[in-house]
Amino acid sequence: MFWAEISSDLRPEDRHGYPAGKVTPGRVVELMRRYPNLHGDLSAGSGYNAIARDPEFGLAFLEEFQDRLYFGTDVANVPQELPQVPFFHNLAEKRLISAAALEKITWRNATRLLRL
């Protein structure tokens, strides 16, 4: 439900699902800007949908909030595919976001948070 609020034009019927289409920055963006201690987990399908449904917005969001976003998983079920994995591989391969942002989101932020 949190990630659905990334767009200000969220329809009530989409609140508990995976909204599609362009993102008009909404409450999530507003709250992330207002509260520097608010962090976001991109591991669930809702987090992935929020950043992937509108690539231009998603890339800007990842760059802006790179210090407070996390992607990680404990899924070890080989047949289960997580769309985030090829998504982040594509970002790296095509250099669509900075290497620093990608590293922070995929491992450095978690290392810092967990004091590893």
N, C-alpha and C positions, 0 to 999 in steps of 0.2 A: 504494500500500500504506500509506503514512503516514496519509493522510486516513481510511482505513477504520478506523483505531484511535481515531477521535474518540469512539466509543461503547464503553463497557466490556463490553457484551453481544455483541460481535462473534463471529459463528460462524466456525469455520475455513473453511467453504466460501465465505464472503463476503469473505475476506481480500483476494482479488485482483479483486474486482468493485466494484459500486456498491451497498452495503447500503441497505436501505430502512427506514422506520419511525422511531419516536421514538429520540432519542439519550439514553443515560445517560452522562454525562461520563466519558470514558476516558483513555487514555494521552496523547493529543494535548493535552487540556486540562491534565492533570497536568504534562506536560513544558513546556508554554507558561508555566504558572505558576511552575515551578521554575527555568527557564532564560530570563532576560530577553533573551538574545541569540538565541533561537530565533524564526525568522520563518516565515510561511506564505504560499505562492503559491496563489491561488484561480483561476488561469487555466485549469487543466486540468479536465476533467470530474469528476475525483475530488474536487477542492477545492470545486467547485460543489455536488456531491452532499452533501458533508459539512455544508454550511451550509443547503442548501435542503430536505433531506429531513425536517427537523423545524423548521418556521419559528420557533417560540418559542425553541428552543435556539439556532438559527442567528443570530437577531437579537442575543441576549445575547452570543454568542461574538464576533460582529463588534464590538459595543460594547466588550467587555472587552479584546480584543486589537487594537483599531483602529490602534495605533501600530506593529504588527508584521505586518500583513496587506497583501497586494498583489494587485491585479487589473490585468493588462495583457495585450495581445496584439499580435502582428504579423500577424495574419490579415487579408489584404486580398482574400480570395476572396468576392466578393459573395454567391454562392449559399450559402456556408457560414454557418450561423447559430450563434452562441454563446449558450447559454441564460443566461449571466451578464449579458449586455447588457440584455435586458428585465428580468431579476431586479433589477439595480441601478437601472434606470429606475423600476421599481415602488417600490423602497425610497424613492427620492427623491420621487416623485410623492405617495405616501401618507404620507411622513414617518415611516417605520417605524423608522428609526435616525436619529441626529443628523446634521445636515449636516456637522459636523466629522468624524465617523467616516467618512461616505461619501467626503468629499474626501480624507481620508488614505488610505483603501483604494484608491481609484481613481486617485490621482495624486500627492498630497503625499508619501506615504512613499517612492515611487520617486524622486521629485525629490530628496528628502533623501539617500537611499541612494546615488544616482548623482552627488550634488553638482552638480546642474544649476542 
